[in-house]
Amino acid sequence: MDLLRSNLSRVRIPEPTNRVYKQECCLSFDTPISDGGLFIDMFTFLAFGKDYVGWNFEKTGNPVYLHVKKTKKLVPEDRPSKKPTLLAIGVDGGFDNNDAEYEETHNIVILPDYVSLSFPSVELPEKVRLAADAILRDAGAERKEQVSAWTADRKLESVYAVNLQQIDNSVVIPPSGWKCSQCDKTDNLWLNLTDGVILCGRKNWDGSGGNNHAVEHYKKTGYPLAVKLGTITADLEAAGDTLPASDVFSYPEDENVLDPLLAQHLAFFGIDFSSLQKTEMTTAEKELDQNTNFEWNRIQESGQEVEPIFGPGFTGLVNLGNSCYLAATMQAVFSSRSFSSRYYINQNLKKAFEAAPADPTVDLNMQLTKLAHGLLSGKYSVPQVENDENKNVATTPTSTVQEGIPPRMFKALVAASHPEFSSMRQQDALEFFLHFLDQVERANAGKTELDPARSFKFGVEDRILCSSGKVAYNRRHDYILSLNIPLHEATNKEELELFHKLKAEKLSEGKEVSGDEIVRPRVPLEACLASFSSPEEIHDFYSTALQAKTTAVKSAGLTSFPDYLVLHMRKFVMEEGWVPKKLDVYVDVPDIIDISHMRSKGHQPGEELLPDGVPTKDDSETPLANEDIVSQLNSMGFHLIHCQKAAINTSNAGVEEAMNWLLSHMDDPDIDAPISKGRGSESVDQSKVDTLISFGFQDDVARKALKASGGDIEKATDWIFSNPDASVSNMDATASNTTSGTNDGDLPDGGGKYRLMGIVSHIGTSTHCGHYVAHILKDGRWVIFNDNKVGASINPPKDMGYLYFFERLNS
């Protein structure tokens, strides 16, 4: 007790603003249920497992801990289930998942000798009692984040919906191309359901978001309800039988709400969901169900006797609530040698903790190391066990399922800067993969040799042949090769024709096609790759040689081959009438591919480059962005000026090229600057040149570095140090025509032969609903990772993937 009193200065009573971790070790996946329980630092409120609490004492000198240990209680099997009131699992009011109940014991432990004092006890100092009580009463940071994310989606019916006034202004809302009526914002837009005016949302504390025009409009008019454009979908599964799924906000109630008459209110402005739903329900719903059921069974290998696998590298990830997109993606990522080496083989947990800031839960390096050790060590890949007191046996394995590890801290950290990934809604695995790699690259800035994201990065070069005979080369970097699926290249056309005839006959007779009769197109992967690199015409291409618009021919190739090549199959398309559609198609993917023929040749002898320079007559002769490209990008939620710059800086080469440019330049300091005369991509901000000169660099080198880094001073500095002999005289001949100014020198490169090593498959009608599953090639056999279920795959769905992960074969 005297020892405890001498350390009272290292005890704090948590404030309401403090984050208290009490459910999971911040360095491992140990919990109060684990052997040894959990030790909560009574000064920082961070939790540590028994093997790691000593590290914290060594690092911080904090000696006083609240020890929490849970032991499973015997619960009657006939315990009645509670009726849920919330669409959630494991939270108050949610579905009862029949979790075991536990006896919980507490002690105050003093390090380094692990002196233990019982709690509660009146003999303990008051400060310690108050601190321990506050910690135990606190829901816990992990729990608060989970509940907050779930309950954030709960909505009540608006009192203003039923009698909502709507004014006939002859407004018809198009399916794309929206813009705030009071500014140039093209994202975060809200349609007022009374007068049909489109306005931008609220401005966030950091300056992002909108310009408050929608809420200001409400203050002037009193029109109460608005729906967020871009969130309106005919997702019957998400919305029920009568409502389109959407975000509706009530200004007087200051809440996201439900509008039971939303379909009617939308139809007033030309968005007719009632007919779409009726069509879906009468002609397409059963076919959709057939396809979904087929995907579900095939991808998850339902009905197969899948042998469970345990041990190092075979750890499942617990679904936190629609987090399967994260689980499937991370299983594939950590199967790569680059990530497993960086965060497991060559990264010691203790060293990562020592290098981490005071709060390791907010350090990406620490949390990736924790996740890697959890996934790859095998420590948590063991069969679930059950106490069997009747048989006097300590534990009985249930050998088919493992508990897996819940990636709560990792998800909370990597998603902190992204409003969608921080929610409990389903997300696009591709978007998460790109967001994740971007976070990793940022965390390893300036440490190229340590950055595992580099192993996925490659260069792309577009060659544009103008009708003048001159050429331009545009280069960019990417992490994924996104491929269209050319259905006209299907290898089973005869079978498809017979199927369509059969389907038409059955429909005319009022009959339905059975699941066994459905024939899907089979497109070889080679055709998808050929479609990426094959020449295509670009209309309205502005030629600086002709000083006018013309038709050009674009072809694409890769300037480098990454260690790991990720192919994205574009299965989701948007049809007329706002109807999203998933292509029901097989892509025949071989185990080995060779993309050597896709390497770009670069500027060839005898080729004449398109000149820089632009007409000086007037602004109307300035290169213009292709309206179709801008409109399509704009409809995806990108800012109008960003879309225009993307189109101009890729010479109107196409939507894919513009989107890739846009995604890689979103953080450019001048991305919001007005478009000036000229191509725009090679103009250099003089203030940035002056900044680099102040660092001691020469003017010409500073300008070259800024061009090569897209105007980013930090990247320009890294480029200069990576190119010490840089000078204007040895600049690449194509540099003036390389809009992205990328430098491939620090990218991995090698042969073009790859082996298929991972598949992330999607089940469902949209990337924002359904389920993701990963299949990984490990130790010569395919393994299915379906959240926390891990087993030997019998029939991996190689022809149904959404993302394909390939590893380069060494020569």
Beta strands, then each sheet from edge to edge (+ up, - down):
strand 1: 38-41
strand 2: 47-49
strand 3: 64-72
strand 4: 102-110
strand 5: 115-119
strand 6: 156-157
strand 7: 189-192
strand 8: 198-200
strand 9: 225-228
strand 10: 248-250
strand 11: 255-258
strand 12: 383-388
strand 13: 393-402
strand 14: 458-465
strand 15: 471-478
strand 16: 481-483
strand 17: 522-524
strand 18: 536-543
strand 19: 548-558
strand 20: 564-569
strand 21: 572-575
strand 22: 579-582
strand 23: 586-588
strand 24: 592-594
strand 25: 753-763
strand 26: 771-778
strand 27: 781-786
strand 28: 789-792
strand 29: 801-808
sheet 1: 2+ 1- 3+ 4- 5+
sheet 2: 6+ 11+ 10- 9+ 7- 8+
sheet 3: 12+ 13-
sheet 4: 15+ 14- 19+ 18-
sheet 5: 16+ 20+ 29- 25+ 24-
sheet 6: 16+ 20+ 29- 25+ 26- 27+ 28-
sheet 7: 17+ 23+
sheet 8: 21+ 22-
end
